[in-house]
Amino acid sequence: MNIKDITDRVFEYLDDKIYLTIVEKWNELGKAGKKSTVTDSNPNRQVEIHNLIRRQHNDQIVTFIRPLLENQLKAIVPEAGFWFSGSPPPGTTLKWVVSPWQNEPMASGIVSVALQKGDELLMGILANLSRIRVATAAQGSGAHEENTALKVNERLLTSQSSNVQCFIEKRITETPYAPLVRVLRHTYNIPVQVNTVASNISVFNTDVARGELDFSMGYHFHYPDIAASVCIAEQAGGVVTDFSGGKEKLLGGEEFFCSNPLIHRQFMELAKQL
């Protein structure tokens, strides 16, 4: 199995087929009240994708794209099962982990595809159509975005740290993780920013991979939504685990922490004290 070849084939399909398919579907769904159509040469690509989001055609797009992705990915690696966002994992050791379409603030127009063997991510592609940006990662080949290699930063958490992001589904005081968030704030005097949109996690994990964000963490999410971004962060030199340092609760969508190795060790030491 040539992971780079698989990554290239998935990338080519997302870039050449899925974007155009979304464009065509948008034209179909958005005819009423639209003054211009979307084409591959349309310079207002980002605006059109945001219009799609505002018109709330998410379900139609997912229904349309999912079988196309499934058929193509099955042709690339026939023996792999499928784990789609919102569905249980397959019984196969090798699996495609896919989030067909994420439309939320900060994560608008994202298609996420990863290939996983057991608990090990072999490749991941995060196509952010609204930003016209694609990040890719393949085991042993590093992580890249538009031909630029990605690398996590080498900072430690200090009282000066401000580049952090936290996803929770409820108010911090209502979660069992409140003590952990508080100790992070008190120990390092850092403003843990809270984001309540799960699909945004992919964006923040990729920011960690770029070295722009010190860490991201989250609770109660769909693992397929973030699998590709986890692979990207790991191949950029980062560490992504659950709060015990393992993978079980990460894969179960319960909790995760994504950072560089130095901050990851700091966080694990804090977690052990609670």
GITA-V607979 format. One record per residue. N is the residue number from 1. PSI is psi as a letter, one per 40 degrees, with the letter a starting at -180 (999 if undefined). OMEGA is omega in degrees with one decimal (NA if undefined). D_CENTER is the distance of its C-alpha to the mean C-alpha in whole Angstrom. Layout:
n:N psi:PSI omega:OMEGA d_center:D_CENTER
n:N psi:PSI omega:OMEGA d_center:D_CENTER
//
This chain:
n:1 psi:h omega:179.4 d_center:24
n:2 psi:h omega:-174.3 d_center:23
n:3 psi:d omega:179.8 d_center:19
n:4 psi:d omega:179.1 d_center:20
n:5 psi:d omega:177.8 d_center:21
n:6 psi:d omega:179.6 d_center:19
n:7 psi:d omega:-179.5 d_center:16
n:8 psi:d omega:-178.3 d_center:18
n:9 psi:d omega:177.2 d_center:19
n:10 psi:d omega:178.9 d_center:16
n:11 psi:d omega:-178.7 d_center:15
n:12 psi:d omega:-179.5 d_center:19
n:13 psi:d omega:178.9 d_center:18
n:14 psi:d omega:-175.1 d_center:15
n:15 psi:d omega:-174.3 d_center:17
n:16 psi:d omega:-172.6 d_center:21
n:17 psi:d omega:-171.3 d_center:20
n:18 psi:d omega:178.4 d_center:17
n:19 psi:d omega:-179.2 d_center:18
n:20 psi:d omega:178.4 d_center:21
n:21 psi:d omega:177.9 d_center:21
n:22 psi:d omega:178.4 d_center:19
n:23 psi:d omega:-179.2 d_center:22
n:24 psi:d omega:-179.6 d_center:24
n:25 psi:d omega:178.1 d_center:23
n:26 psi:d omega:178.0 d_center:23
n:27 psi:d omega:-180.0 d_center:26
n:28 psi:d omega:-177.0 d_center:28
n:29 psi:d omega:-171.9 d_center:26
n:30 psi:e omega:-178.0 d_center:27
n:31 psi:d omega:-177.1 d_center:31
n:32 psi:h omega:175.8 d_center:32
n:33 psi:e omega:179.2 d_center:33
n:34 psi:h omega:-178.4 d_center:31
n:35 psi:d omega:-179.1 d_center:33
n:36 psi:i omega:178.7 d_center:31
n:37 psi:i omega:177.0 d_center:29
n:38 psi:h omega:174.5 d_center:26
n:39 psi:i omega:-178.0 d_center:26
n:40 psi:d omega:-179.5 d_center:25
n:41 psi:e omega:-178.8 d_center:27
n:42 psi:h omega:-178.5 d_center:26
n:43 psi:e omega:-178.2 d_center:26
n:44 psi:f omega:-175.1 d_center:24
n:45 psi:d omega:-177.9 d_center:21
n:46 psi:d omega:179.4 d_center:19
n:47 psi:d omega:-177.7 d_center:22
n:48 psi:d omega:178.6 d_center:22
n:49 psi:d omega:178.0 d_center:18
n:50 psi:d omega:174.4 d_center:19
n:51 psi:d omega:177.6 d_center:22
n:52 psi:d omega:-179.5 d_center:20
n:53 psi:d omega:-178.6 d_center:18
n:54 psi:d omega:179.5 d_center:21
n:55 psi:e omega:171.6 d_center:23
n:56 psi:f omega:177.6 d_center:21
n:57 psi:f omega:-175.6 d_center:20
n:58 psi:d omega:-175.0 d_center:17
n:59 psi:d omega:179.6 d_center:19
n:60 psi:d omega:-179.6 d_center:21
n:61 psi:d omega:179.3 d_center:18
n:62 psi:d omega:-179.5 d_center:16
n:63 psi:d omega:-178.1 d_center:20
n:64 psi:d omega:-172.8 d_center:21
n:65 psi:d omega:-172.7 d_center:18
n:66 psi:d omega:-179.8 d_center:17
n:67 psi:d omega:177.4 d_center:20
n:68 psi:d omega:177.5 d_center:20
n:69 psi:d omega:-177.1 d_center:17
n:70 psi:d omega:-179.0 d_center:18
n:71 psi:d omega:-178.2 d_center:22
n:72 psi:d omega:-179.3 d_center:20
n:73 psi:d omega:177.1 d_center:18
n:74 psi:d omega:178.4 d_center:21
n:75 psi:d omega:-178.6 d_center:24
n:76 psi:d omega:177.5 d_center:22
n:77 psi:g omega:-173.6 d_center:21
n:78 psi:d omega:-174.4 d_center:24
n:79 psi:e omega:-177.0 d_center:24
n:80 psi:h omega:172.9 d_center:20
n:81 psi:a omega:-177.5 d_center:20
n:82 psi:h omega:174.9 d_center:17
n:83 psi:g omega:-179.5 d_center:14
n:84 psi:i omega:177.4 d_center:13
n:85 psi:h omega:-180.0 d_center:11
n:86 psi:e omega:-179.8 d_center:14
n:87 psi:i omega:178.1 d_center:17
n:88 psi:i omega:179.5 d_center:18
n:89 psi:i omega:177.5 d_center:17
n:90 psi:i omega:-179.9 d_center:20
n:91 psi:e omega:-177.4 d_center:23
n:92 psi:i omega:176.9 d_center:22
n:93 psi:d omega:178.3 d_center:21
n:94 psi:h omega:-175.3 d_center:19
n:95 psi:i omega:167.2 d_center:17
n:96 psi:h omega:-179.7 d_center:14
n:97 psi:h omega:-164.5 d_center:11
n:98 psi:h omega:168.3 d_center:10
n:99 psi:h omega:-167.7 d_center:9
n:100 psi:d omega:-173.7 d_center:11
n:101 psi:h omega:178.9 d_center:11
n:102 psi:h omega:-178.8 d_center:9
n:103 psi:g omega:178.4 d_center:12
n:104 psi:i omega:173.8 d_center:12
n:105 psi:h omega:-179.9 d_center:14
n:106 psi:e omega:179.8 d_center:12
n:107 psi:f omega:-173.4 d_center:9
n:108 psi:h omega:175.4 d_center:12
n:109 psi:f omega:-177.8 d_center:12
n:110 psi:h omega:169.4 d_center:8
n:111 psi:h omega:-173.4 d_center:9
n:112 psi:h omega:-179.1 d_center:6
n:113 psi:h omega:176.1 d_center:9
n:114 psi:i omega:173.3 d_center:10
n:115 psi:h omega:-172.8 d_center:13
n:116 psi:i omega:175.4 d_center:14
n:117 psi:h omega:-171.7 d_center:18
n:118 psi:b omega:176.7 d_center:19
n:119 psi:e omega:-171.9 d_center:17
n:120 psi:h omega:178.2 d_center:16
n:121 psi:h omega:-177.8 d_center:13
n:122 psi:d omega:179.0 d_center:15
n:123 psi:i omega:177.7 d_center:13
n:124 psi:i omega:176.9 d_center:9
n:125 psi:h omega:177.4 d_center:9
n:126 psi:h omega:-178.7 d_center:6
n:127 psi:h omega:178.9 d_center:9
n:128 psi:g omega:-171.8 d_center:10
n:129 psi:d omega:-178.7 d_center:13
n:130 psi:d omega:178.6 d_center:15
n:131 psi:e omega:-176.7 d_center:14
n:132 psi:f omega:-174.6 d_center:15
n:133 psi:h omega:178.7 d_center:13
n:134 psi:h omega:174.9 d_center:11
n:135 psi:h omega:-178.6 d_center:10
n:136 psi:i omega:175.7 d_center:11
n:137 psi:h omega:175.6 d_center:12
n:138 psi:h omega:-177.3 d_center:15
n:139 psi:h omega:179.8 d_center:17
n:140 psi:e omega:-178.2 d_center:20
n:141 psi:e omega:179.4 d_center:19
n:142 psi:a omega:179.7 d_center:16
n:143 psi:i omega:-176.2 d_center:13
n:144 psi:i omega:173.6 d_center:14
n:145 psi:h omega:-177.6 d_center:14
n:146 psi:f omega:176.5 d_center:17
n:147 psi:e omega:175.9 d_center:19
n:148 psi:h omega:179.3 d_center:18
n:149 psi:h omega:179.1 d_center:18
n:150 psi:i omega:179.1 d_center:15
n:151 psi:h omega:178.2 d_center:16
n:152 psi:i omega:178.0 d_center:16
n:153 psi:i omega:-177.1 d_center:19
n:154 psi:f omega:-179.2 d_center:22
n:155 psi:i omega:166.7 d_center:23
n:156 psi:i omega:172.3 d_center:24
n:157 psi:h omega:176.5 d_center:23
n:158 psi:i omega:178.0 d_center:26
n:159 psi:e omega:179.0 d_center:28
n:160 psi:e omega:-177.1 d_center:27
n:161 psi:h omega:177.7 d_center:23
n:162 psi:e omega:-176.3 d_center:21
n:163 psi:g omega:-179.4 d_center:18
n:164 psi:i omega:-178.9 d_center:16
n:165 psi:h omega:-177.4 d_center:14
n:166 psi:h omega:173.2 d_center:14
n:167 psi:h omega:171.7 d_center:13
n:168 psi:i omega:-179.9 d_center:16
n:169 psi:e omega:179.3 d_center:17
n:170 psi:i omega:172.9 d_center:20
n:171 psi:i omega:-176.4 d_center:22
n:172 psi:d omega:-176.2 d_center:22
n:173 psi:e omega:-178.1 d_center:26
n:174 psi:e omega:-178.0 d_center:25
n:175 psi:i omega:176.0 d_center:23
n:176 psi:e omega:-177.7 d_center:24
n:177 psi:e omega:-178.9 d_center:22
n:178 psi:d omega:-180.0 d_center:24
n:179 psi:d omega:-179.6 d_center:26
n:180 psi:d omega:178.1 d_center:23
n:181 psi:d omega:-179.8 d_center:22
n:182 psi:d omega:-178.0 d_center:26
n:183 psi:d omega:174.4 d_center:26
n:184 psi:d omega:-179.5 d_center:24
n:185 psi:d omega:-174.6 d_center:25
n:186 psi:d omega:-177.6 d_center:29
n:187 psi:d omega:-174.7 d_center:28
n:188 psi:e omega:178.9 d_center:27
n:189 psi:f omega:-177.6 d_center:28
n:190 psi:i omega:178.5 d_center:24
n:191 psi:g omega:178.9 d_center:23
n:192 psi:h omega:-179.4 d_center:20
n:193 psi:h omega:-176.6 d_center:18
n:194 psi:h omega:177.4 d_center:17
n:195 psi:h omega:-174.6 d_center:14
n:196 psi:e omega:178.1 d_center:15
n:197 psi:h omega:-171.5 d_center:12
n:198 psi:d omega:-175.8 d_center:10
n:199 psi:e omega:176.9 d_center:7
n:200 psi:e omega:-178.5 d_center:7
n:201 psi:d omega:-179.2 d_center:6
n:202 psi:d omega:179.7 d_center:3
n:203 psi:d omega:-176.9 d_center:6
n:204 psi:d omega:176.3 d_center:8
n:205 psi:d omega:177.7 d_center:7
n:206 psi:d omega:174.0 d_center:7
n:207 psi:d omega:174.4 d_center:10
n:208 psi:d omega:179.7 d_center:11
n:209 psi:d omega:178.8 d_center:11
n:210 psi:e omega:-175.8 d_center:13
n:211 psi:e omega:-178.1 d_center:16
n:212 psi:d omega:-177.9 d_center:16
n:213 psi:h omega:-178.5 d_center:14
n:214 psi:d omega:174.8 d_center:16
n:215 psi:i omega:169.1 d_center:14
n:216 psi:i omega:-179.7 d_center:12
n:217 psi:i omega:-178.2 d_center:12
n:218 psi:i omega:179.8 d_center:12
n:219 psi:h omega:171.9 d_center:14
n:220 psi:g omega:-176.5 d_center:14
n:221 psi:i omega:173.0 d_center:11
n:222 psi:h omega:-177.0 d_center:10
n:223 psi:d omega:179.3 d_center:9
n:224 psi:d omega:177.9 d_center:8
n:225 psi:d omega:-172.9 d_center:6
n:226 psi:e omega:-172.7 d_center:4
n:227 psi:d omega:-178.9 d_center:6
n:228 psi:d omega:-179.6 d_center:5
n:229 psi:d omega:175.1 d_center:4
n:230 psi:d omega:178.4 d_center:7
n:231 psi:d omega:180.0 d_center:9
n:232 psi:d omega:179.1 d_center:9
n:233 psi:d omega:-179.4 d_center:10
n:234 psi:d omega:-178.5 d_center:12
n:235 psi:e omega:174.6 d_center:14
n:236 psi:e omega:178.2 d_center:14
n:237 psi:e omega:-179.1 d_center:16
n:238 psi:i omega:177.5 d_center:14
n:239 psi:h omega:179.5 d_center:15
n:240 psi:h omega:-179.7 d_center:12
n:241 psi:i omega:167.6 d_center:14
n:242 psi:a omega:-172.3 d_center:16
n:243 psi:e omega:176.5 d_center:19
n:244 psi:e omega:-177.2 d_center:21
n:245 psi:e omega:179.2 d_center:20
n:246 psi:a omega:-176.5 d_center:19
n:247 psi:e omega:-171.2 d_center:16
n:248 psi:d omega:-176.9 d_center:18
n:249 psi:d omega:171.8 d_center:17
n:250 psi:d omega:-179.4 d_center:13
n:251 psi:d omega:179.1 d_center:13
n:252 psi:e omega:179.1 d_center:15
n:253 psi:f omega:-177.8 d_center:13
n:254 psi:d omega:-175.6 d_center:15
n:255 psi:i omega:174.5 d_center:14
n:256 psi:i omega:173.9 d_center:12
n:257 psi:h omega:-175.8 d_center:13
n:258 psi:h omega:-177.4 d_center:12
n:259 psi:a omega:171.2 d_center:14
n:260 psi:i omega:-176.7 d_center:17
n:261 psi:d omega:-178.2 d_center:19
n:262 psi:d omega:-179.8 d_center:22
n:263 psi:d omega:178.5 d_center:20
n:264 psi:d omega:178.1 d_center:19
n:265 psi:d omega:176.8 d_center:23
n:266 psi:d omega:-178.0 d_center:24
n:267 psi:d omega:-179.7 d_center:21
n:268 psi:d omega:177.7 d_center:22
n:269 psi:d omega:176.7 d_center:26
n:270 psi:d omega:-177.6 d_center:26
n:271 psi:d omega:-179.6 d_center:24
n:272 psi:d omega:-177.0 d_center:27
n:273 psi:e omega:-174.8 d_center:29
n:274 psi:999 omega:NA d_center:28
//
